[in-house]
Amino acid sequence: MMKVPTIQSVITAPGHTLLVYFSDGARRSYSVLPLTKRDMFAPLKDGAFFRNVKIGRSIRGQVSHCT
């Protein structure tokens, strides 16, 4: 059974980009700009708010949300 990598850390970068580091050593960048078109994610347009993004953890160590 293949183990699914978990997110270890998230760092914000210019251009509303998240740098995501996984448990298997992989690193990926994701732009959140497309998400900000939805009301739910609109607060991420504010740079100060965006820079405070953190990962939350569930009991199993999986990412449950970003706050």
Secondary structure, DSSP 8 states (H G I E B T S, - for coil): ------EEEEEEETTTEEEEEETTS-EEEEE-GGGGGSGGGGGGGSHHHHTT--EEE-TTS-EEEE-
